[in-house]
Amino acid sequence: MIESLYKADDSRYDNGMKYRRCGRSGILLPEISLGMWHNFGEVDPLSRSKEIMRYAFDHGITAFDLANNYGPSYGTAEETFGYVFNKSFRPYRDEMFIASKAGYDMYPGPYGNWGSRKYLMASLNQSLKRMGLEYVDVFYSHRYDPETPLEETLQALVDIVRQGKAIYAGISRWPLEATKFALSYLKERDVPCLLYQGRLNMIDREVIESGVLDEVDKNGCGFVSFSPLAQGILTNRYLDGIPEGSRASLGRSLNPSLLTPTLIDKLKHLNDIASDRGQTLAEMALSWVLNDRRVTSVIVGCSSVNQLADSIRSVKCTDFTETELKTIDSILK
Ligand SMILES: NC(=O)c1ccc[n+]([C@@H]2O[C@H](COP(=O)([O-])OP(=O)(O)OC[C@H]3O[C@@H](n4cnc5c(N)ncnc54)[C@H](OP(=O)(O)O)[C@@H]3O)[C@@H](O)[C@H]2O)c1
């Protein structure tokens, strides 16, 4: 079949997307980034993946978040990205901010997991090949490894940047003490940590409570929030049961047993507040994260263009009244 040619929308930077400075760096990121953990693997329709990616770019989403093992199967989200990039986005490479990561289970044997220099370097080479890229914009250590010396993991990030295979370095899900070490190690080597990636949403505020978000902010590092919709819980997706095809129905990363009647009741309450604000629950959940000015961008997942369009609307209103914030807190207590 002949692919339709793609020309990016000329008004892509004028149709509402807002950009935030990433820590104390030269980089601006869109308030909404597109995450490709689910829905872009080989099991998902390529035509839909392409449609979502094009819609994202046409609406000012310049940041695409990947990792070596996104799929399923592992590696296939990067393959999908590479396929669509090659057909649609190659002329726009310099307008895109593409992330990959390594740190979780990827390939068999002792060198396909955690934080060794060998794993990070080999995995990034594989990711570049799958995506058809010469470099990524940011490469993350996907998780803290308690066994590998932190210096080894961090020096691998420094060397990857010096080799030109990534423009910036980042860390994801590192605990506070290790984060402090990473921020100063990378800074001393003139490869300052551009981004910390952590889970932050109305339900899960661990990065705030542990002091990670403050530490990152104090050190001039940006923060991007993953699973800002709690994998779909903080949307209207489950208000009336578990729809077929939804993430909870697939039983991969979202355990349906989390969706207790008590939680659904709280979500309905939150949904009412969202309606009063003129937003959907998903919009309000994203606006809530973006209300914290230490957050550079929220990385949203989606399984349709409509969901993405809804999520993008959240940037219109990221302010909350004190009463709204207090009511949200009291519901989720
Ligand atoms: N660093 C890390 O360790 C890490 C970990 C997790 C994620 N991430 C990154 O963060 C990204 C986002 O995480 P996530 O996929 O868990 O994100 P999420 O944004 O919290 O949830 C996405 C899911 O919510 C549902 N949804 C999205 N928009 C909706 C809307 N407007 N209305 C109703 N439902 C909506 C969809 O569920 P259905 O699919 O059921 O339709 C979608 O798949 C990932 O893709 C990945 O790039 C990083």
PDBQT file of the ligand as one rigid body, heavy atoms in Angstrom, charges set to zero:
ROOT
HETATM    1  N1  LIG A 401      10.239   6.059  33.633  1.00  0.00    +0.000 N 
HETATM    2  C1  LIG A 401       9.428   5.080  33.888  1.00  0.00    +0.000 C 
HETATM    3  O1  LIG A 401       9.746   4.152  34.615  1.00  0.00    +0.000 OA
HETATM    4  C2  LIG A 401       8.053   5.087  33.277  1.00  0.00    +0.000 A 
HETATM    5  C3  LIG A 401       7.049   4.263  33.801  1.00  0.00    +0.000 A 
HETATM    6  C4  LIG A 401       5.771   4.317  33.241  1.00  0.00    +0.000 A 
HETATM    7  C5  LIG A 401       5.527   5.177  32.175  1.00  0.00    +0.000 A 
HETATM    8  N2  LIG A 401       6.526   5.950  31.667  1.00  0.00    +0.000 N 
HETATM    9  C6  LIG A 401       6.283   6.887  30.529  1.00  0.00    +0.000 C 
HETATM   10  O2  LIG A 401       5.125   7.650  30.783  1.00  0.00    +0.000 OA
HETATM   11  C7  LIG A 401       4.175   7.471  29.727  1.00  0.00    +0.000 C 
HETATM   12  C8  LIG A 401       2.790   7.618  30.231  1.00  0.00    +0.000 C 
HETATM   13  O3  LIG A 401       2.506   6.619  31.211  1.00  0.00    +0.000 OA
HETATM   14  P1  LIG A 401       1.150   5.845  31.163  1.00  0.00    +0.000 P 
HETATM   15  O4  LIG A 401       0.937   5.265  29.816  1.00  0.00    +0.000 OA
HETATM   16  O5  LIG A 401       1.073   4.993  32.351  1.00  0.00    +0.000 OA
HETATM   17  O6  LIG A 401       0.194   7.125  31.280  1.00  0.00    +0.000 OA
HETATM   18  P2  LIG A 401      -1.106   7.707  31.711  1.00  0.00    +0.000 P 
HETATM   19  O7  LIG A 401      -1.127   8.929  30.887  1.00  0.00    +0.000 OA
HETATM   20  O8  LIG A 401      -1.182   7.801  33.196  1.00  0.00    +0.000 OA
HETATM   21  O9  LIG A 401      -2.253   6.666  31.246  1.00  0.00    +0.000 OA
HETATM   22  C9  LIG A 401      -2.475   6.434  29.895  1.00  0.00    +0.000 C 
HETATM   23  C10 LIG A 401      -3.767   5.650  29.686  1.00  0.00    +0.000 C 
HETATM   24  O10 LIG A 401      -4.872   6.393  30.160  1.00  0.00    +0.000 OA
HETATM   25  C11 LIG A 401      -5.974   6.279  29.270  1.00  0.00    +0.000 C 
HETATM   26  N3  LIG A 401      -6.255   7.629  28.770  1.00  0.00    +0.000 N 
HETATM   27  C12 LIG A 401      -5.358   8.542  28.301  1.00  0.00    +0.000 A 
HETATM   28  N4  LIG A 401      -5.965   9.710  27.997  1.00  0.00    +0.000 NA
HETATM   29  C13 LIG A 401      -7.271   9.536  28.275  1.00  0.00    +0.000 A 
HETATM   30  C14 LIG A 401      -8.392  10.373  28.182  1.00  0.00    +0.000 A 
HETATM   31  N5  LIG A 401      -8.263  11.638  27.766  1.00  0.00    +0.000 N 
HETATM   32  N6  LIG A 401      -9.606   9.888  28.535  1.00  0.00    +0.000 NA
HETATM   33  C15 LIG A 401      -9.728   8.604  28.975  1.00  0.00    +0.000 A 
HETATM   34  N7  LIG A 401      -8.681   7.748  29.103  1.00  0.00    +0.000 NA
HETATM   35  C16 LIG A 401      -7.472   8.222  28.755  1.00  0.00    +0.000 A 
HETATM   36  C17 LIG A 401      -5.561   5.322  28.179  1.00  0.00    +0.000 C 
HETATM   37  O11 LIG A 401      -5.950   4.040  28.598  1.00  0.00    +0.000 OA
HETATM   38  P3  LIG A 401      -6.399   2.898  27.582  1.00  0.00    +0.000 P 
HETATM   39  O12 LIG A 401      -5.151   2.399  26.968  1.00  0.00    +0.000 OA
HETATM   40  O13 LIG A 401      -7.093   1.921  28.472  1.00  0.00    +0.000 OA
HETATM   41  O14 LIG A 401      -7.319   3.535  26.581  1.00  0.00    +0.000 OA
HETATM   42  C18 LIG A 401      -4.050   5.443  28.207  1.00  0.00    +0.000 C 
HETATM   43  O15 LIG A 401      -3.389   4.303  27.703  1.00  0.00    +0.000 OA
HETATM   44  C19 LIG A 401       4.527   6.091  29.162  1.00  0.00    +0.000 C 
HETATM   45  O16 LIG A 401       4.032   5.902  27.858  1.00  0.00    +0.000 OA
HETATM   46  C20 LIG A 401       6.033   6.138  29.230  1.00  0.00    +0.000 C 
HETATM   47  O17 LIG A 401       6.520   6.892  28.134  1.00  0.00    +0.000 OA
HETATM   48  C21 LIG A 401       7.777   5.922  32.211  1.00  0.00    +0.000 A 
ENDROOT
TORSDOF 0
